[in-house]
Amino acid sequence: MPACIRKSLVILGVVVLLAVLALGGYAVVRARAAGGGAAQDLAEAPPVSSAAPGVGTAPQYERWVVGKATGPVIVRRRPSSAAAVKTRLGVRNQNGYPTLVLVDRVKRVGDATWYLVYVAMRPNGSKGWVKEGSLAFYTTSAKIVIDLSERTLRTYRRGELRGEYPVAVGRPGLETPTGSFFVNQKLKPPQPGGPYGVLAIGISAFQPKLPGWVQGGPVAIHGTNEPWLIGKAISHGCVRMRNKDILAVDKVVPAGSPVVIQE
């Protein structure tokens, strides 16, 4: 197949897929993830490809495109190699986890394809443009929705409700922020019996009121060693879950999936 036709098919597929992507809003859970720990492998993520997926008939449920860094990633303010650099990303983040971005849309500029992506950086909801060549792609049909007033976390996959769990949220003055984000990492705390429990699902969000914290005050959904506090507003903005519940969420929601937080 001629290269020009192959490239046209890839772009057409991306447009179809991202049209589906645009139907789904997402917002984020915020939880403190200041603890260290070995990075969890991306074993449950679908295989990646150098071309954005999506050629063919769109499914009847929401799907999102996740980009995984295959080399140094330059995020620019506009879809141009001459545009100012917003940030630079490595193949792995500062916790050793594969660097992920969530694709918002795609644009063809001249002979190059550019991706507008959500990035895990301050301020919350930051986006920038990445030129083709430094990302591999896979899709996810999973989503997390957190209702702060109900103090409930729900997981969805292929448009179906897969689980509903009680959570603890941010206390007055350090409320769990709302916004559009994604799961950017999954970390196993070095002490499963510690305050972060058995797993911390990191979110591409930061606690705005704690910029001086380790790593800028990142947010996560994590386990706990105080399950009796579930259902209360007691955290620094994080979302706490019972350990058995966060392990159930981990099985349904792969890294890169959107997270929706609402009042």
N, C-alpha and C positions, 0 to 999 in steps of 0.2 A: 504494500500500500504506500503511495507517495507520502512523503513526510508532511506536506501541506494539508492533505486530506486527513491524515491521522491526527495532526494538531487541531484541526477544525472539529473533529469528533470529540476530542478531549474537552475542548472549550464548551461545546454544545452540552456535553454531559454535565460539566460543572455548573452551567447556567441552570439546567433542569434541577439538579440536586440542590443548589443554593436557593432556588425558588421555593422548594419544599422547606429548606432551612428557615427561610424568612417568615414562614407561617408560625413558627414557634418562638415565643418570647422566653427569655430566661433571666433569672436574677439569682443572687448568690447568698449562700449561707456564709456567715463569717464566724470564724472561730479561731482563737489564738493557737498558733502552732509553733511556739517558741522552743519547744523541746527538740533535742537532736534525735539521733537514731539512724540506723542503716536504712537506705532507700529500698522500698519494695520494688521488685522487678515489674516491668510492664507486661507481665505474662498473660494477663487476661485481655489485653487490647487486641483488636483484630489485626491481621497482617497489614503492613504499610506498603505503599507503592510510590514511585517517583512522580506519577501523574495523579491529579485529583480524581477520586472515583466518581461514578455517577452515570456513565453511559448506559442507556436503556430506560425502561419504564420506571417512573418514580413510584415508590411504595405508597400505600394508603395510610401511612403513619409518618410522624415527624422523624427526620434524620438530620444529623449535623456532621460537618466535616471537621476533623481534627488534624492539625499539622504537627508532625514530630520532626525536630531539628536533625538533619543529617550532617550538618557542618555549621560553621559560624553563621548566625542569622543577623542581618542588618534590618532593623525596623525603621522605616522612613515616614516622614509626615505626609508626603504625597507620593503617588505612584510614578516616581522618577528617580533615576540613579543620581541626579543632581540635587535632589531634595535633601533637606536637613535630616540628620539622623536623630531619631527619637530615642532609641536604645539599641544595644547590641546584646545578643544572646548566644550562649555557648551550646554545645550539644547536650550538656547536662547542667542543671541548676546548682545553686550553692549547697544543696543537700545531696547532690549526686544523683538526682532523679532525672530521667530524660526530659528535655525541655519540650513543652507542649504549648500550642496556641490553638485557639478556636476560630475557624474561618467564618467571617461575616458575609463577605461577597468577593467576587472576582472581577477583574477588569483587564481587558486587553489594551495595551499601549504600544503602538508600533509593532515590533516583532516579539515583544515580551508579555508574559502573563504576570499580573500582580494580584496578590491576595491581601485584602483588608482583614486583619486578624485582631482578636482580643488578646491582650498580653497581661501577664501577672506582674503588674507594677503600679505604683502610685501615679496619679489618683485612680481610685476605683473606676472600672469601666474603660480603661485606656485601650485605644486601638491604634494601629499603624499599618503601613503597607510593606509587604515583603515580596521581593521579586522571586520568580520561579527559580528552582535550582538548589535551594538550601532546606527544603522541607519535603518529607514524605507524608502520605495521607492515609487515613482510614476513616470510617464513618461510625457513628454511634446512634442508636435509637433510644438510649436511656436518658432519663432526666430526673433530677431531684427537685421537689417543691417543698418549701418550708413556710408554714404559716405561723408567724410570731404570736399572734393573738391566741391561737389555739395551742401553741407550743407543740406542734405536730410536724413531723417530717414524713413525706410520702415519696415513694419511688415509682417511676413509670418506665416501661419498656415496650416498644412497638405500640405506643398509645394506650397501653393497659396498665391499670394500677397493680403494682406488684407487692407493695408493703406500706404499712402505716405505723409510725412509731412515735411515742412521746419523747420530748427533748427538753433540755434546759437551755435558756437563752441569756442574752446579755442583760445585766442589771441596769437600773435607772442611772443615766449619766454615761453609761458605756453600752448602749443598746446595740444589739446585733444589726448591722447595717443592711439595707436592701439595695438591690441593683442587679445588673446582668454580668454573670461570671461563669466560670467553669472549673471543673476538678483539674488542678494542675499538677497534683502529686499525691502519692499514697505512701505514708511513712510508718514504719513499725517502731514505736518507742522502745528504747533499750530496756525499760522496766514495764512489762505488761501490767504490773500491779500498781503502777504510778498514776499520777493525775490525768495522763492522756490515754490510759487504758491500753487496749490491745492494738489499736490502730488510729492513726490521724489521717483523715482525708482532707488534704490541703485544697484551699480555694484560691482563685486568683484575685483575692481581695485583701484589704488591709484595714485595721482598726484606725480610723482617722484621728482619734484622740490619743493614740499611743505611738506616735512616729519614732520615739526614741527607744522602743523595745528592740530586742534582738531581731535582726533581719527586717527591720522596719515595721514590726507589729503585724505579721501575716495572720490570716484567719484560717481556721479549719473546723471541720466536723470531727469530733474525736470521742473515744471511749472515756470511761471515768472509773475511779476507785471509790466514788461516793454516789452510788446509784439512788440513794434516798433523796438526792437533790433534783432528780429528773422531774421536770414539770414546773420548775421554779425559774425566776429571772435572777441569776446569781453569778454569771460569768463576766469576763472582760469583753464580751462580744462573740465569744465562741459558741458553738452549738454542741452540747454534750449529749451523748447517747449511752444507753446500757451497752456493755461490751458485746453481748450476743446480738444486739440489734445492729450495731455498726458492722459486724461481720456479715450479717445478712445483706446490708446495703452494698457492701464491697462486692458481693457475688453478682449483684444485678447491674451495678453502675460502673462501667469502665472509666479509667482516667480519660480526661478530655470532655466528658459529658457536661452539659449545662446544668446549672443550679439556679433555682428560682426562689427568692426570698420575698415574702410579702407580709404586709401588716395584718 
